Amino acid sequence: MKQFVPKFQGRPWVSGERVLHVYVCPRAGVDDELLRLVGRATEALAPYPIDPQAPHCPADPGWLHLTVEMVADAPSAGISSPDRTKLVDALTDALADVEAFETQAGPPIGNVAGAVLDIWPDRQAVALQDRARSVLRAVRGDQAVTPSADRPHLSLGYAYAEADSDPLNSTLRTTITPRRAPLLVDRVHVVDVTWAYESMPAGDGWRMSWTPVAEVPLRARPPLPATT
């Protein structure tokens, strides 16, 4: 793995700059099985130069997220309050007929940027991304969407220095069970994300945080049929 460097508009992020994103955020009390998996995986990250997204506490999802899309045409300082409202309203209208769904996250994998949980099956997650991207294009233009071939995933943590990910993957493979957990996707969150270049335990690196902007619900799933 190598030090992760966030980017905005094709350039390295300016420390402290803020950019709007659309995320799916796991929640305590809803995605508890997933948060327990994340906690076990986070413990395995401790010997490595990886800044974890979530603490070792199933009740706190920290900064754990699945990226739906970045609003890439302007930093958040360049998007006025009325334009934010317009974007949130458009997302609300467009996602009102997207049915909530449950998918799976895992297994935990070390990669070039740190460690992740891939999302599978990903058909509905990809469809949600496509719907959100169509909204961003309609409201803010084609430049608001950055093309990406990356598959849907939750980032467990971001690397702030180089390290060999092979031993990490061996540990994740042999010690983490169960290796997958459910994720309920019944809403998206519009958040104002910042990355700051900070001191880490073994060097300097990038750390993310965000402030909430809006919560946009998906259409509720129909109730399960009663059993007799």
PyRosetta script that sets phi, psi and omega in degrees:
from pyrosetta import init, pose_from_sequence

init()
pose = pose_from_sequence("MKQFVPKFQGRPWVSGERVLHVYVCPRAGVDDELLRLVGRATEALAPYPIDPQAPHCPADPGWLHLTVEMVADAPSAGISSPDRTKLVDALTDALADVEAFETQAGPPIGNVAGAVLDIWPDRQAVALQDRARSVLRAVRGDQAVTPSADRPHLSLGYAYAEADSDPLNSTLRTTITPRRAPLLVDRVHVVDVTWAYESMPAGDGWRMSWTPVAEVPLRARPPLPATT")
pose.set_psi(1, 156.6)
pose.set_omega(1, 179.8)
pose.set_phi(2, -126.8)
pose.set_psi(2, 164.1)
pose.set_omega(2, 178.6)
pose.set_phi(3, -58.9)
pose.set_psi(3, 127.8)
pose.set_omega(3, 176.8)
pose.set_phi(4, -77.2)
pose.set_psi(4, 132.9)
pose.set_omega(4, 176.9)
pose.set_phi(5, -124.3)
pose.set_psi(5, 110.6)
pose.set_omega(5, 178.6)
pose.set_phi(6, -65.7)
pose.set_psi(6, 152.6)
pose.set_omega(6, -179.4)
pose.set_phi(7, -131.2)
pose.set_psi(7, 151.5)
pose.set_omega(7, 175.8)
pose.set_phi(8, -141.1)
pose.set_psi(8, 125.9)
pose.set_omega(8, -178.4)
pose.set_phi(9, 55.6)
pose.set_psi(9, 38.2)
pose.set_omega(9, 174.6)
pose.set_phi(10, 80.1)
pose.set_psi(10, 4.8)
pose.set_omega(10, -179.3)
pose.set_phi(11, -125.0)
pose.set_psi(11, 159.9)
pose.set_omega(11, 174.8)
pose.set_phi(12, -58.2)
pose.set_psi(12, 143.4)
pose.set_omega(12, -179.5)
pose.set_phi(13, -61.2)
pose.set_psi(13, 142.3)
pose.set_omega(13, 171.2)
pose.set_phi(14, -85.3)
pose.set_psi(14, 121.1)
pose.set_omega(14, -176.5)
pose.set_phi(15, -53.4)
pose.set_psi(15, 127.0)
pose.set_omega(15, 180.0)
pose.set_phi(16, 93.0)
pose.set_psi(16, -13.1)
pose.set_omega(16, 178.6)
pose.set_phi(17, -65.7)
pose.set_psi(17, 148.0)
pose.set_omega(17, -177.5)
pose.set_phi(18, -118.7)
pose.set_psi(18, 140.3)
pose.set_omega(18, -178.3)
pose.set_phi(19, -141.6)
pose.set_psi(19, 135.0)
pose.set_omega(19, 178.0)
pose.set_phi(20, -70.4)
pose.set_psi(20, 140.1)
pose.set_omega(20, 175.8)
pose.set_phi(21, -135.2)
pose.set_psi(21, 159.3)
pose.set_omega(21, 169.4)
pose.set_phi(22, -111.8)
pose.set_psi(22, 121.6)
pose.set_omega(22, -175.2)
pose.set_phi(23, -124.6)
pose.set_psi(23, 156.3)
pose.set_omega(23, 158.3)
pose.set_phi(24, -102.9)
pose.set_psi(24, 127.1)
pose.set_omega(24, -174.9)
pose.set_phi(25, -118.5)
pose.set_psi(25, 116.7)
pose.set_omega(25, 174.1)
pose.set_phi(26, -57.5)
pose.set_psi(26, 149.3)
pose.set_omega(26, -174.3)
pose.set_phi(27, -128.8)
pose.set_psi(27, 138.4)
pose.set_omega(27, 172.2)
pose.set_phi(28, -64.5)
pose.set_psi(28, 142.4)
pose.set_omega(28, -177.3)
pose.set_phi(29, 85.7)
pose.set_psi(29, -11.1)
pose.set_omega(29, 178.6)
pose.set_phi(30, -121.5)
pose.set_psi(30, -49.5)
pose.set_omega(30, -175.7)
pose.set_phi(31, -110.6)
pose.set_psi(31, 43.4)
pose.set_omega(31, -172.7)
pose.set_phi(32, -64.4)
pose.set_psi(32, -37.6)
pose.set_omega(32, 178.4)
pose.set_phi(33, -62.2)
pose.set_psi(33, -41.5)
pose.set_omega(33, 177.3)
pose.set_phi(34, -64.1)
pose.set_psi(34, -42.7)
pose.set_omega(34, -178.5)
pose.set_phi(35, -67.0)
pose.set_psi(35, -30.8)
pose.set_omega(35, 174.0)
pose.set_phi(36, -67.3)
pose.set_psi(36, -40.7)
pose.set_omega(36, 176.0)
pose.set_phi(37, -61.5)
pose.set_psi(37, -44.1)
pose.set_omega(37, 178.6)
pose.set_phi(38, -61.0)
pose.set_psi(38, -41.1)
pose.set_omega(38, 179.6)
pose.set_phi(39, -62.1)
pose.set_psi(39, -41.3)
pose.set_omega(39, 178.5)
pose.set_phi(40, -67.0)
pose.set_psi(40, -41.4)
pose.set_omega(40, 179.2)
pose.set_phi(41, -66.6)
pose.set_psi(41, -38.4)
pose.set_omega(41, -179.9)
pose.set_phi(42, -62.5)
pose.set_psi(42, -36.5)
pose.set_omega(42, 176.0)
pose.set_phi(43, -60.6)
pose.set_psi(43, -37.5)
pose.set_omega(43, 179.8)
pose.set_phi(44, -70.0)
pose.set_psi(44, -21.2)
pose.set_omega(44, 180.0)
pose.set_phi(45, -78.6)
pose.set_psi(45, -15.5)
pose.set_omega(45, -169.5)
pose.set_phi(46, -54.2)
pose.set_psi(46, -38.8)
pose.set_omega(46, -179.5)
pose.set_phi(47, -75.9)
pose.set_psi(47, -1.7)
pose.set_omega(47, -172.6)
pose.set_phi(48, -111.9)
pose.set_psi(48, 155.9)
pose.set_omega(48, -180.0)
pose.set_phi(49, -77.7)
pose.set_psi(49, 67.2)
pose.set_omega(49, -178.6)
pose.set_phi(50, -126.9)
pose.set_psi(50, 126.6)
pose.set_omega(50, 176.8)
pose.set_phi(51, -86.0)
pose.set_psi(51, 109.3)
pose.set_omega(51, -174.0)
pose.set_phi(52, -69.7)
pose.set_psi(52, 147.1)
pose.set_omega(52, 178.8)
pose.set_phi(53, -81.8)
pose.set_psi(53, -23.8)
pose.set_omega(53, -178.1)
pose.set_phi(54, -130.7)
pose.set_psi(54, 144.3)
pose.set_omega(54, 177.1)
pose.set_phi(55, -73.2)
pose.set_psi(55, 173.8)
pose.set_omega(55, 179.8)
pose.set_phi(56, -80.2)
pose.set_psi(56, 53.8)
pose.set_omega(56, -174.7)
pose.set_phi(57, -145.3)
pose.set_psi(57, 111.9)
pose.set_omega(57, -178.4)
pose.set_phi(58, -61.2)
pose.set_psi(58, -18.4)
pose.set_omega(58, 179.8)
pose.set_phi(59, -83.0)
pose.set_psi(59, -4.3)
pose.set_omega(59, -175.8)
pose.set_phi(60, -131.1)
pose.set_psi(60, 106.2)
pose.set_omega(60, 179.1)
pose.set_phi(61, -75.9)
pose.set_psi(61, -5.2)
pose.set_omega(61, 177.5)
pose.set_phi(62, 57.4)
pose.set_psi(62, -128.7)
pose.set_omega(62, -178.5)
pose.set_phi(63, -105.0)
pose.set_psi(63, 20.9)
pose.set_omega(63, -179.8)
pose.set_phi(64, -63.5)
pose.set_psi(64, 134.3)
pose.set_omega(64, -175.9)
pose.set_phi(65, -161.1)
pose.set_psi(65, 157.7)
pose.set_omega(65, 167.9)
pose.set_phi(66, -112.4)
pose.set_psi(66, 120.8)
pose.set_omega(66, -178.7)
pose.set_phi(67, -76.1)
pose.set_psi(67, 121.5)
pose.set_omega(67, 171.8)
pose.set_phi(68, -85.5)
pose.set_psi(68, -51.2)
pose.set_omega(68, 175.2)
pose.set_phi(69, -169.6)
pose.set_psi(69, 151.5)
pose.set_omega(69, 169.9)
pose.set_phi(70, -93.4)
pose.set_psi(70, 141.5)
pose.set_omega(70, 172.8)
pose.set_phi(71, -86.0)
pose.set_psi(71, 96.7)
pose.set_omega(71, -161.0)
pose.set_phi(72, -96.4)
pose.set_psi(72, -0.7)
pose.set_omega(72, -174.3)
pose.set_phi(73, -82.6)
pose.set_psi(73, -19.8)
pose.set_omega(73, -177.6)
pose.set_phi(74, -160.7)
pose.set_psi(74, 148.1)
pose.set_omega(74, 170.6)
pose.set_phi(75, -64.2)
pose.set_psi(75, 161.4)
pose.set_omega(75, -174.3)
pose.set_phi(76, -62.5)
pose.set_psi(76, -27.2)
pose.set_omega(76, 177.5)
pose.set_phi(77, -63.5)
pose.set_psi(77, -21.7)
pose.set_omega(77, 179.5)
pose.set_phi(78, -94.6)
pose.set_psi(78, 6.7)
pose.set_omega(78, 179.3)
pose.set_phi(79, -115.2)
pose.set_psi(79, 112.8)
pose.set_omega(79, -174.5)
pose.set_phi(80, -69.2)
pose.set_psi(80, 164.3)
pose.set_omega(80, 177.8)
pose.set_phi(81, -58.9)
pose.set_psi(81, -44.7)
pose.set_omega(81, 176.6)
pose.set_phi(82, -62.0)
pose.set_psi(82, -35.4)
pose.set_omega(82, 178.7)
pose.set_phi(83, -70.9)
pose.set_psi(83, -33.7)
pose.set_omega(83, 174.6)
pose.set_phi(84, -63.9)
pose.set_psi(84, -44.4)
pose.set_omega(84, 179.5)
pose.set_phi(85, -61.4)
pose.set_psi(85, -41.4)
pose.set_omega(85, 178.4)
pose.set_phi(86, -60.7)
pose.set_psi(86, -42.0)
pose.set_omega(86, 179.9)
pose.set_phi(87, -66.1)
pose.set_psi(87, -46.5)
pose.set_omega(87, -179.7)
pose.set_phi(88, -63.2)
pose.set_psi(88, -41.7)
pose.set_omega(88, 178.8)
pose.set_phi(89, -62.7)
pose.set_psi(89, -40.2)
pose.set_omega(89, 179.2)
pose.set_phi(90, -66.5)
pose.set_psi(90, -40.6)
pose.set_omega(90, 175.8)
pose.set_phi(91, -63.5)
pose.set_psi(91, -41.8)
pose.set_omega(91, 179.9)
pose.set_phi(92, -60.3)
pose.set_psi(92, -45.0)
pose.set_omega(92, 179.3)
pose.set_phi(93, -65.3)
pose.set_psi(93, -42.8)
pose.set_omega(93, -174.1)
pose.set_phi(94, -73.8)
pose.set_psi(94, -28.8)
pose.set_omega(94, -176.4)
pose.set_phi(95, -95.9)
pose.set_psi(95, -2.5)
pose.set_omega(95, -177.6)
pose.set_phi(96, -63.9)
pose.set_psi(96, -25.1)
pose.set_omega(96, 179.7)
pose.set_phi(97, -107.5)
pose.set_psi(97, 12.4)
pose.set_omega(97, 173.8)
pose.set_phi(98, -91.7)
pose.set_psi(98, 115.6)
pose.set_omega(98, -175.0)
pose.set_phi(99, -72.6)
pose.set_psi(99, 136.1)
pose.set_omega(99, 174.5)
pose.set_phi(100, -56.9)
pose.set_psi(100, 151.7)
pose.set_omega(100, -176.8)
pose.set_phi(101, -148.5)
pose.set_psi(101, 162.6)
pose.set_omega(101, 174.2)
pose.set_phi(102, -116.1)
pose.set_psi(102, 135.4)
pose.set_omega(102, 176.5)
pose.set_phi(103, -130.9)
pose.set_psi(103, -170.6)
pose.set_omega(103, -178.3)
pose.set_phi(104, -121.8)
pose.set_psi(104, 144.7)
pose.set_omega(104, 175.6)
pose.set_phi(105, -118.7)
pose.set_psi(105, 132.8)
pose.set_omega(105, 179.6)
pose.set_phi(106, 129.0)
pose.set_psi(106, 170.2)
pose.set_omega(106, 1.4)
pose.set_phi(107, -79.2)
pose.set_psi(107, 165.4)
pose.set_omega(107, 176.2)
pose.set_phi(108, -69.3)
pose.set_psi(108, 134.8)
pose.set_omega(108, -175.4)
pose.set_phi(109, -137.0)
pose.set_psi(109, 132.6)
pose.set_omega(109, 169.2)
pose.set_phi(110, -79.7)
pose.set_psi(110, 137.3)
pose.set_omega(110, -179.4)
pose.set_phi(111, -136.6)
pose.set_psi(111, -169.4)
pose.set_omega(111, -174.3)
pose.set_phi(112, -66.0)
pose.set_psi(112, -23.8)
pose.set_omega(112, -175.8)
pose.set_phi(113, -103.7)
pose.set_psi(113, -5.7)
pose.set_omega(113, -176.6)
pose.set_phi(114, 147.9)
pose.set_psi(114, -112.0)
pose.set_omega(114, 178.7)
pose.set_phi(115, -151.6)
pose.set_psi(115, 146.1)
pose.set_omega(115, -175.2)
pose.set_phi(116, -140.2)
pose.set_psi(116, 165.4)
pose.set_omega(116, 165.1)
pose.set_phi(117, -118.0)
pose.set_psi(117, 113.8)
pose.set_omega(117, 176.1)
pose.set_phi(118, -70.4)
pose.set_psi(118, 152.5)
pose.set_omega(118, 177.7)
pose.set_phi(119, -99.7)
pose.set_psi(119, 126.2)
pose.set_omega(119, 177.7)
pose.set_phi(120, -156.5)
pose.set_psi(120, 134.4)
pose.set_omega(120, -1.8)
pose.set_phi(121, -67.0)
pose.set_psi(121, 151.3)
pose.set_omega(121, -172.4)
pose.set_phi(122, -113.8)
pose.set_psi(122, 4.9)
pose.set_omega(122, -175.3)
pose.set_phi(123, -58.8)
pose.set_psi(123, -47.8)
pose.set_omega(123, -177.7)
pose.set_phi(124, -72.3)
pose.set_psi(124, -33.5)
pose.set_omega(124, 177.0)
pose.set_phi(125, -65.3)
pose.set_psi(125, -41.4)
pose.set_omega(125, 177.8)
pose.set_phi(126, -65.7)
pose.set_psi(126, -40.0)
pose.set_omega(126, 178.0)
pose.set_phi(127, -63.6)
pose.set_psi(127, -37.3)
pose.set_omega(127, 176.5)
pose.set_phi(128, -64.9)
pose.set_psi(128, -43.2)
pose.set_omega(128, 176.6)
pose.set_phi(129, -60.1)
pose.set_psi(129, -44.2)
pose.set_omega(129, -179.4)
pose.set_phi(130, -62.3)
pose.set_psi(130, -41.2)
pose.set_omega(130, 179.5)
pose.set_phi(131, -65.0)
pose.set_psi(131, -44.6)
pose.set_omega(131, 179.5)
pose.set_phi(132, -63.9)
pose.set_psi(132, -39.9)
pose.set_omega(132, 179.3)
pose.set_phi(133, -64.5)
pose.set_psi(133, -36.6)
pose.set_omega(133, 178.2)
pose.set_phi(134, -65.0)
pose.set_psi(134, -34.7)
pose.set_omega(134, 177.1)
pose.set_phi(135, -66.7)
pose.set_psi(135, -46.0)
pose.set_omega(135, -179.5)
pose.set_phi(136, -60.7)
pose.set_psi(136, -42.1)
pose.set_omega(136, 178.6)
pose.set_phi(137, -63.2)
pose.set_psi(137, -42.2)
pose.set_omega(137, -178.0)
pose.set_phi(138, -66.8)
pose.set_psi(138, -37.5)
pose.set_omega(138, -174.9)
pose.set_phi(139, -86.4)
pose.set_psi(139, -37.2)
pose.set_omega(139, -170.4)
pose.set_phi(140, -125.2)
pose.set_psi(140, 0.0)
pose.set_omega(140, 177.4)
pose.set_phi(141, 97.3)
pose.set_psi(141, 166.3)
pose.set_omega(141, -176.8)
pose.set_phi(142, -60.7)
pose.set_psi(142, -29.3)
pose.set_omega(142, -177.0)
pose.set_phi(143, -69.6)
pose.set_psi(143, -9.7)
pose.set_omega(143, 180.0)
pose.set_phi(144, -77.2)
pose.set_psi(144, -11.7)
pose.set_omega(144, -177.3)
pose.set_phi(145, -117.3)
pose.set_psi(145, 130.6)
pose.set_omega(145, 177.5)
pose.set_phi(146, -101.1)
pose.set_psi(146, 119.0)
pose.set_omega(146, -179.9)
pose.set_phi(147, -58.3)
pose.set_psi(147, 138.9)
pose.set_omega(147, -179.5)
pose.set_phi(148, -147.4)
pose.set_psi(148, 137.5)
pose.set_omega(148, 176.1)
pose.set_phi(149, -99.3)
pose.set_psi(149, 3.8)
pose.set_omega(149, -177.5)
pose.set_phi(150, -70.1)
pose.set_psi(150, 142.6)
pose.set_omega(150, 179.4)
pose.set_phi(151, -83.9)
pose.set_psi(151, 157.5)
pose.set_omega(151, 179.0)
pose.set_phi(152, -59.1)
pose.set_psi(152, 137.6)
pose.set_omega(152, -178.0)
pose.set_phi(153, -161.0)
pose.set_psi(153, 161.3)
pose.set_omega(153, 168.4)
pose.set_phi(154, -104.4)
pose.set_psi(154, 129.1)
pose.set_omega(154, 177.4)
pose.set_phi(155, -84.9)
pose.set_psi(155, 122.0)
pose.set_omega(155, 176.7)
pose.set_phi(156, -78.4)
pose.set_psi(156, -29.0)
pose.set_omega(156, -179.5)
pose.set_phi(157, 177.9)
pose.set_psi(157, 160.4)
pose.set_omega(157, -176.7)
pose.set_phi(158, -115.5)
pose.set_psi(158, 134.2)
pose.set_omega(158, -178.2)
pose.set_phi(159, -72.3)
pose.set_psi(159, 139.3)
pose.set_omega(159, 175.4)
pose.set_phi(160, -115.3)
pose.set_psi(160, 5.7)
pose.set_omega(160, 174.5)
pose.set_phi(161, -159.5)
pose.set_psi(161, 169.1)
pose.set_omega(161, 178.8)
pose.set_phi(162, -76.9)
pose.set_psi(162, 146.4)
pose.set_omega(162, 176.2)
pose.set_phi(163, -163.2)
pose.set_psi(163, 160.2)
pose.set_omega(163, 177.3)
pose.set_phi(164, -82.3)
pose.set_psi(164, 118.0)
pose.set_omega(164, -178.4)
pose.set_phi(165, -83.5)
pose.set_psi(165, -9.1)
pose.set_omega(165, -179.0)
pose.set_phi(166, -61.7)
pose.set_psi(166, -49.4)
pose.set_omega(166, 177.5)
pose.set_phi(167, -61.2)
pose.set_psi(167, -36.2)
pose.set_omega(167, 177.6)
pose.set_phi(168, -62.1)
pose.set_psi(168, -46.7)
pose.set_omega(168, -179.4)
pose.set_phi(169, -63.9)
pose.set_psi(169, -35.2)
pose.set_omega(169, 176.3)
pose.set_phi(170, -62.9)
pose.set_psi(170, -44.2)
pose.set_omega(170, 178.6)
pose.set_phi(171, -64.1)
pose.set_psi(171, -45.2)
pose.set_omega(171, 179.7)
pose.set_phi(172, -61.4)
pose.set_psi(172, -38.6)
pose.set_omega(172, -176.7)
pose.set_phi(173, -71.9)
pose.set_psi(173, -36.2)
pose.set_omega(173, -172.2)
pose.set_phi(174, -95.0)
pose.set_psi(174, -16.6)
pose.set_omega(174, -173.6)
pose.set_phi(175, -116.7)
pose.set_psi(175, -14.8)
pose.set_omega(175, -175.0)
pose.set_phi(176, -100.5)
pose.set_psi(176, 112.1)
pose.set_omega(176, 172.9)
pose.set_phi(177, -143.1)
pose.set_psi(177, 143.2)
pose.set_omega(177, -9.7)
pose.set_phi(178, -63.7)
pose.set_psi(178, 161.6)
pose.set_omega(178, -172.2)
pose.set_phi(179, -97.5)
pose.set_psi(179, -5.8)
pose.set_omega(179, 179.1)
pose.set_phi(180, -137.2)
pose.set_psi(180, 157.5)
pose.set_omega(180, 179.5)
pose.set_phi(181, -152.0)
pose.set_psi(181, 152.7)
pose.set_omega(181, -178.2)
pose.set_phi(182, -75.0)
pose.set_psi(182, 148.0)
pose.set_omega(182, 173.4)
pose.set_phi(183, -127.4)
pose.set_psi(183, 121.4)
pose.set_omega(183, 176.0)
pose.set_phi(184, -88.0)
pose.set_psi(184, 124.6)
pose.set_omega(184, 177.5)
pose.set_phi(185, -111.9)
pose.set_psi(185, 97.2)
pose.set_omega(185, 179.8)
pose.set_phi(186, -125.7)
pose.set_psi(186, 8.0)
pose.set_omega(186, 178.1)
pose.set_phi(187, -167.1)
pose.set_psi(187, 162.4)
pose.set_omega(187, 169.4)
pose.set_phi(188, -123.4)
pose.set_psi(188, 158.6)
pose.set_omega(188, -179.8)
pose.set_phi(189, -118.9)
pose.set_psi(189, 128.9)
pose.set_omega(189, 169.3)
pose.set_phi(190, -90.3)
pose.set_psi(190, 123.3)
pose.set_omega(190, -175.2)
pose.set_phi(191, -132.7)
pose.set_psi(191, 156.1)
pose.set_omega(191, 179.7)
pose.set_phi(192, -104.7)
pose.set_psi(192, 102.2)
pose.set_omega(192, -169.4)
pose.set_phi(193, -93.7)
pose.set_psi(193, 140.2)
pose.set_omega(193, 170.1)
pose.set_phi(194, -131.3)
pose.set_psi(194, 148.5)
pose.set_omega(194, 170.4)
pose.set_phi(195, -116.4)
pose.set_psi(195, 134.3)
pose.set_omega(195, 178.0)
pose.set_phi(196, -125.0)
pose.set_psi(196, 138.8)
pose.set_omega(196, 177.9)
pose.set_phi(197, -87.1)
pose.set_psi(197, 114.6)
pose.set_omega(197, -169.8)
pose.set_phi(198, -133.1)
pose.set_psi(198, 168.3)
pose.set_omega(198, 173.7)
pose.set_phi(199, -75.5)
pose.set_psi(199, 133.4)
pose.set_omega(199, 178.0)
pose.set_phi(200, -114.4)
pose.set_psi(200, 173.7)
pose.set_omega(200, -178.8)
pose.set_phi(201, -58.2)
pose.set_psi(201, -29.4)
pose.set_omega(201, -177.2)
pose.set_phi(202, -133.2)
pose.set_psi(202, 41.0)
pose.set_omega(202, -179.5)
pose.set_phi(203, 138.5)
pose.set_psi(203, -170.2)
pose.set_omega(203, 179.0)
pose.set_phi(204, -106.2)
pose.set_psi(204, 148.9)
pose.set_omega(204, 179.6)
pose.set_phi(205, -166.1)
pose.set_psi(205, -174.7)
pose.set_omega(205, -173.9)
pose.set_phi(206, -97.5)
pose.set_psi(206, 132.4)
pose.set_omega(206, 178.1)
pose.set_phi(207, -127.0)
pose.set_psi(207, 132.4)
pose.set_omega(207, -178.3)
pose.set_phi(208, -99.8)
pose.set_psi(208, 157.2)
pose.set_omega(208, 169.1)
pose.set_phi(209, -157.6)
pose.set_psi(209, 172.7)
pose.set_omega(209, 177.8)
pose.set_phi(210, -155.4)
pose.set_psi(210, 164.2)
pose.set_omega(210, 170.2)
pose.set_phi(211, -117.8)
pose.set_psi(211, 140.2)
pose.set_omega(211, -179.4)
pose.set_phi(212, -68.2)
pose.set_psi(212, 145.3)
pose.set_omega(212, 174.6)
pose.set_phi(213, -115.6)
pose.set_psi(213, -49.4)
pose.set_omega(213, -178.4)
pose.set_phi(214, -160.7)
pose.set_psi(214, 156.1)
pose.set_omega(214, 175.2)
pose.set_phi(215, -118.0)
pose.set_psi(215, 126.9)
pose.set_omega(215, -175.5)
pose.set_phi(216, -117.5)
pose.set_psi(216, 115.2)
pose.set_omega(216, -177.2)
pose.set_phi(217, -79.5)
pose.set_psi(217, 150.7)
pose.set_omega(217, 168.1)
pose.set_phi(218, -92.3)
pose.set_psi(218, 168.9)
pose.set_omega(218, 177.3)
pose.set_phi(219, -66.7)
pose.set_psi(219, 134.1)
pose.set_omega(219, -178.2)
pose.set_phi(220, -63.8)
pose.set_psi(220, 144.0)
pose.set_omega(220, 175.4)
pose.set_phi(221, -70.9)
pose.set_psi(221, 145.9)
pose.set_omega(221, 176.4)
pose.set_phi(222, -66.0)
pose.set_psi(222, 149.0)
pose.set_omega(222, -179.8)
pose.set_phi(223, -64.6)
pose.set_psi(223, 149.1)
pose.set_omega(223, 176.5)
pose.set_phi(224, -67.2)
pose.set_psi(224, 145.9)
pose.set_omega(224, 177.8)
pose.set_phi(225, -63.0)
pose.set_psi(225, 145.4)
pose.set_omega(225, -179.7)
pose.set_phi(226, -66.7)
pose.set_psi(226, 142.9)
pose.set_omega(226, 177.1)
pose.set_phi(227, -96.4)
pose.set_psi(227, 148.6)
pose.set_omega(227, -178.4)
pose.set_phi(228, -115.0)
pose.dump_pdb("model.pdb")
